[in-house]
Amino acid sequence: MLQRWEQLLSDVVAIPGVRGASLISTEDGLVVAEAAMDELDGNDVAALVSALVSRATRVTRAIHAAPPRLVQLAGDGGTLLGMLADEPLWLVAIAEPGAEIGRLRVLLGDLAGAVT
């Protein structure tokens, strides 16, 4: 299973401008698998995504909305994009400024269904 997840992540990092991708568990904030995260600390990314998902979930509950399936954090240095895969697993990508975020969102959505 890990090998299949690593293949999914390698498809994500094949998009120009994507610096790394990981599969994380928001239940415990741990990295399950990762690809091309050389200059990034996967544990920091997992902790950040877990916190974002947790807060977004609390907000959606408070407003009686569906829980988040996508989180996006954008800044001058790039974009973090996370897509719910198979609860509590999230497929996450870190992209540089100028990367094709729309293409990345579509791919993450397509691949999220393959994570089981």
Secondary structure as UniProt FT lines:
FT   HELIX           2..13
FT   TURN            16..17
FT   STRAND          18..25
FT   TURN            26..29
FT   STRAND          30..35
FT   TURN            38..39
FT   HELIX           42..62
FT   TURN            63..64
FT   STRAND          70..75
FT   TURN            76..77
FT   STRAND          78..84
FT   TURN            87..88
FT   STRAND          89..95
FT   TURN            97..98
FT   HELIX           101..112
FT   TURN            113..114
//
